Amino acid sequence: MLLLLIFTHGYLFAQQATVTGVVKTAPDNLGMPGVSIRLKGTAIATSTDANGNFSIKIPANAGVLEFTSVGYKTQEITVSKSTTLNITLTEDASTLNDVVVVGYGTTRKQDLTGSVAVVGVKDFQKGSISTPEQMLSGKVSGVAITSNSGQPGSGSTIRIRGGSSLNASNDPLFVIDGVPLENGGVSGASNPLSFINPNDIETFTVLKDASAAAIYGARAANGVIIITTKKGLSDALKVSFNSVNSISKNTKQLAVLSADEIRSIVNSKGTAAQKAQLGGFDTNWQDLIYQDGFSTDNNISISGGVKKLPYRLSLGYQNQTGVLRTDQLQKTSAAFVLNPRFFDDHLKLDINLKGSMQKTRFANTSAIGGAVSFDPTQATYTNRPNYNGYWEWLDPTTPTGLVNLVGRNPVGLLEQREDRAKPLRSIGNIQLDYKFHFLPELHANLNAGYDVATGKGTVYVDPNAAETILNNGVSNQYKQNRRNTVLDFYLNYVKEFKSIKSRVDATAGYSYNDYLTTQYYYPSFDANGNKVANSDPAFAFNKPQYRLISYFGRLNYNYDERFLLTGTIRRDGSSRFGPAYKYGVFPSVALAWTVKNESFLKDGKTVSALKLRVSYGITGQQDGIDNYGYMSTYGLSSLNASYQFGNTFYQMYRPSAYIANIKWEETATTNLGLDFGFLDNRITGSLDLYKKKTTDLLNRIPQPAGTNFAATAIVNVGDMENKGVELTLGFNPVREQDFNWDFSFNATYNKNTITNLTVVPNDPNYSGFPSGTIAGGIGGQNAFINAVGGPKNTFNLFEQTYDTNGNPIEGVYVDQNSDVVINENDFKKGKQADPKVFLGFSNNLSYKKWNLSFTLRANLGNYVYNNNFSQSGNLTQILGTAVILNGSPNYLTTNFKTQQLLSDYYVQNASFLRMDNINLGYSFGKILKKKANLQLTASVQNVFVITKYQGLDPEVASGVDNNIYPRPRIFSLGLNANF
């Protein structure tokens, strides 16, 4: 098909005129990349390259070329033959023609009344990018993106304005080319967004307040991120090749005691038997499990068009090895786009097809914890064949020959386990937009889309591996299919009434979403293929499914380009709720005053833009709620939980807890905003103040005896609010022909407060619910309390007592209630885990053919519980088990004999400043007889971190730091060639 397109294209354009040239900006005379050039009234189009150069073939008869770029005035040039043009575009301070993608359509930027942020290719994070959300990090106020780990393809925790829930989902809704994505993951993939090739993305649009997001109703409480991918252009064949090759290095290891320090402790405090266990080696287990990772990411795209059939085809291949040995991600992706126009542009057809296949080997992350606790005085390997030659703790009196209930060799954990997956995912849609001949202001839009995925994998552990020696290893499999479909239909009417200085943009539509998952279950097998007794599943598969049916409407009214009104309403029906609560209505209203267009400012030079915005709306939340939680369901017990009648064992059905009146969480948001620009938009910015109030918050509360089938259940009883301020500033202080400098800064302050958690508000008998599991000890211990009057994830621990030298006194805490007993009643609420302030700074310098950019991020006011210190910084960690273990050097500071897991001594300030990325590029311009453009880049990611936190990394999404996969420093070289 591709060859047919190429040859047909060449034939059709052989006799046509070719217009070439360069597009520059005024007054600095710099070449402009990404300028759209279109033959007016046709689908023939192209865009400028990195230096502003272009070439376009047009029919021999006269035509008009349109030159457009966001933020610049459109220019039209009449051409009739082959020629060379030099075009200069001037900035349009009002940017009246800018179009922003919003829910179910687009709107003019000047008509926006809500809090909306758009990030394009120019502003993306650069370097080795494996998942799309990484490109957005630090770029938008109010949006916090925290990488979950340094594992290849790992996901991120994304929060818009602090999140709106305690027990349901806090993740935003992602919409890709009109297809909303389910928040759930895909089996065999560490991040569902990793299937999207970042090189195919054109823009991110972030809908932050209810006015902007309410059009998505029940899924918009946590904000919406709309991803728009690159489209085809009806122009000469263009080929673009991009390659980024990277090396990842660990720059820091978790601090542990050295072999000599362990020997000193054992010889001074250990028993004779423990002294005999000491080895003669000096083994750094972290050196053995970590490596330098390598990544190559290669992408090629082909675009062009045949008459009114623009197309774009892209192929990508990424191969990334992690810094943890045996970790690897291979990803192959493809995207195909067709954007034909028919009937004199009355019918627009957009076809988007995206697919990705991954081959993954997941490293055994248990080796990370093992490497920091395994005895450093021991060898890695032995000369014995037992346990495949890995050194292990031996006990000849046990059936396995191993000491029971102790850690195994970290290198053996990595090398003897193969956890492999081959997930596939495809997302696509076909969208038709028809402009009625008899009423050209009215458009009918039909969108049919799908999101299908198959996740399958195997887990194999060698039969001789110490990890599973008693079970002769492991050979298991898993599989999951997902099939999600969407059907949208809406009418859009846009009309200008010049006689009354008004513009109306109205939309009304219907949406149907179906989400079906098939989860397969298999018996367990050992590594030799023998089925494990009593491991047969109760069912071969399960098919959970839910649906959303919605009706929505939106009205944008513009009076005299000064006063703006937006109203939206959506009625959602979800199969997750009972008949009485199945439907919810989510309205919003917003007003804006474009002060710049008033007579007293319209012709002024100092103020380039000025707009006031105010909005209020309600959005919903149904993610994270069980599909059938409103009705009584019965589950079949496993074989191990069978009931005996006579000599026969029977699997029994048991009921689950349910709440018949469970319903949506609802979040009401009030937003007050100011958009501004000064000095011909050399200074731009926005300021937003918001308040989000979540009601009917889902909380797990005790059930009265005999009223339900469980002691606790999830019930709509709580309230929570987020208040905050967002500031975004952009500066362009230098605009010269050979030198340009622009930078931006964003800041967010968010205050979270829980206002109710019980059926009876402010119930004095309910202290709140704990969260934040602490590793170590007997289990069941938590670092946080979620209680009325404070923020979520507030530390709730014993207040440590210190001696005159400032050292913590073991086991001595402040008696908060003076009852001479230290128990849970003496816990003290302290700092919060979530940052109070988020900062982002981006800088871009260009000088002639050179370009330098970097991005900084900072979190302020967040604290982390250092679980590595609390779990292993004590003598019991080293000498308190059957074998010698390594410990944290914090033991040398505290001299604690036992674990003090509930001490607030381990809560540490984790505020930080991180340089995410620095990128240097050089453009060679035209090469190969001016047939191609070449650009080289060099970048470093995770350049440095400034923090007081004493652990491995201060950026811990959960607030409890244990067994973290380190984020490496990445050095990349990139090449981009356009033909």
Disulfide bonds with the S-S distance in Angstrom:
none
